[in-house]
Amino acid sequence: MSEPTTLLIPKMGNFYDRIAMPGAWVLLRLCVGGLLMVEGWPKIVDPLAMTGFVEGIGFWPGWFWSPLLAVLQFVGGFMIAIGLLTRPVALANAVMLAITLWFHMAHPYGDAFLTQAGIAALEADKAVLFTADAARPLADGGARFLALMQHKAEFLSAIWTLAVLLVAAAGGGPLSVDRSLLKREV
């Protein structure tokens, strides 16, 4: 067990313990859970849409894993947001997000967004399609653009994985269904 820390302004202790930490935890849960729901909604609407993708990365049968992914993201996101069975649901989402991170790292976008014909078409109608500044990232066939997109995909997947792992490790917090109705955390 670590030693208790001494606050620079000790009178702030109650505020931190009773308002700031529980409030920040609720906001984190709402943000993580809500955005998982946003990402999961298209999969709920079409639960078999990811069948080919999940089979392509080795999860057979796709007809099982694709709907499971939809439920995990959408229903799991809702459960995280309200703090219900928070730890196991967040851990399951963390595994899914870690696989997403692995996928982005193992399957980079490539080095060309546009073919040579695409670059020529862009050059011919550049003034109509883009401002000069907007067309600049595509001048190299989109390699710089794709590198940026690759970085963002990996970066965001890493942040999501870590955020959900944090929720899995700490649980729903004091303002959660786990603690308020169930009177315990799983």
N, C-alpha and C positions, 0 to 999 in steps of 0.2 A: 504494500500500500504506500502511495506517495504522501509526502508531507502536504498539509493544507497550505495553500498560497495565501499571502497577505495582500489584500487589495490596496491599491494606491489610495483609493477613496473608500474606506470601509463602509460608509453609510450607503453605498451603492449595492452592497451585497444582497439585500432583500429584493431590490429591483431586478438585479441579474437573475437571482434564483426563482423569483415568483412571476416575473413578467418577460424579461428579455429571452431567457433560455426556452421556456415553454412556447412563447410566441414565435421565436425564430424556428423552433422545431416544427411547429404546425405549418408555418410558411414553407419550409423545406419539403415536408411531406406533401402539402397541397401542390406545390410546383412539380415535384418529381412524379407524383401520382397522376396529377392532371395532364401533364405532358405525355406520360405513358399512355393515358387514355386517348389523347389526340392521335398519337402514333398508331395505336391499336384499332381505332375506329374503322379505317378502311379495311382492315383485316377481318373485323367483325362483320362488316357488310358483305364481304366476299371471302369467307373463311378458307376456301381452297386456292386462293390466288397465289399463295406462297409455296404451293406443292412442288413445283419444278425447282424453285430456288432451294428449298430445304433438302430435297433429294440431291441436288447438285453439290451441296456441301457435306453430304454423307448422312443425312438424317432420313432413314427409311422407316416406314412408308410415309411419303409426303402427305397423304390424306389424313394421317394421324397428327403429324407434327405441325402442319399448317394451321388447323383450327386451334390446337393447343397454344401455339404462339399467339394467336388472336386473343384467346381468353386470358392468357398470361399477361399480355400487355394491357388489354382494356379492363377486364375485371380485376386483375392484380393491381393495376394503377389506381382503380377506385378504392380497393382495400388499403393500399398504402396511404392514399389521401385521407381516409377517415381513421386510419390506424387500427385496422382489424386484422388479426393474425399477421401483424406487420413483419416480424422477423422472417418467418418461413417464406412469405410471399415476396419480400424484398430480396431474399437470398436467391430464390428461383429467378427473379428478374435480373439479378446481378449475373447469374450464370449465362442467361440469354444475352445480356449486353456484353459480357466478356467474349462470347462467341462472335458477336457483331464486331467487336474491336479486332479480334483475330482475323475475321473475314476481310475487313478493310485493309489490314496490314498485309495479308497474304495474297490479296487480289487487287493490286493497285489499278487505278483507272487507265494507265497507259501513258503514252507520250504524245498522242495527237488527238485533238478533239475534232479538227477539220481535216478533210482530205485536201490534196493539192487543188482539186476542182473547187472545193468549198472555199479555200483561200482566194482563188481567182474570182469566184462569184462575189465574195466579200469585198475584194479590191474594186471590182467593177461598180458595185452599188453601195460602196461604203458611206457616201454622203447621205444616201436615202435611209440606210438601215441603222447607222450608228453615228455618234459624234466621233471626232478623231480620237479623243481620249478613250471612249468606250470600245473602239475597234482595236486599240493598241494591244490588249492582252491576247487577241486572237491572231496577231500577225505571225506568230511562230507556229501556227497550226493549232494553237490552244494549249501548247505544252505547259506554259506558265500558269494558265488558267486551271488546267487539270492538276498540276502540282499543288496549287492552292486548295482546290477541292479535296484532294487526297489528304492534305494536312488537316483540313477542317473535319473530314469524316473520322480520321483517327483521333484527333483531339477531342471532338465531341463525344465519341464513343468511350474514350477513356474517362472523361468527366462524368458521363452518365453512369458508367460502371462503378466508379468510386463513390458517387453520391448515393447510389442504391446500396452499395456495400456498407456505407456509413449508417444508413437507415436500418439495414439488417443487423448490424452490430449493436446499435443503441436502442432499437425497438421504437415503438410508437411515441414514447414520451408521456408526460403526465396528462396531456389533453388528447387522449386517444380513446377509441372504443375499447381497446385492450384493457386499459386501466380503469376507465369510468364505468363500463358496463360489465365486462368480464372480471374485473378486479384482479387481473393478473396478465402478465405478458408471456407469450409462448417462447 
